[in-house]
């Protein structure tokens, strides 16, 4: 009986160690999630409300050792806000709202720190480059003139992955983002309106293993 327990313990230890990544390992993943976003900056934005949109994408992790990897991604993200306004006309208050959406291709260039005894946790952070693809107001396509078509910002997040097999894992994560520049090209009279948002994602992860191993 004791021998069986020892053998099972050794096999479990081996399986755990086998899934801890090494130098030159590569992980590919695809994600699907729900994102919230809003504008920040100008004081008149305090009545704005967040909008909720789907987000999806792919990314690759290139490991330098069992704790650090370089994360490169390609994601579809929507930012924007529900803008509320009130007008006084002949003693009456009239309110209305419009929903603005800015659709981006989102490219994170992040450092990714893997921690925990089995390296199941990760903390990513770093710059994010975004390219504007379309603008809509109340679901109607709008002109992009005057809107910055390239954004640079900072992203960070935390995640946990459940290892299913040596190569396949399922992850959950929370990501946050804030842009550095205003969405509107700056002039003397334009306010600063930046993007801020977060997302909760489910991620399917596939471990390719080592580049060197595949080359041999």
Helices and strands as residue ranges (DSSP letters): H 2-19, E 25-41, G 43-47, E 51-63, E 68-89, E 92-115, E 121-137, E 140-141, E 150-163, E 168-179, E 193-210, H 211-215
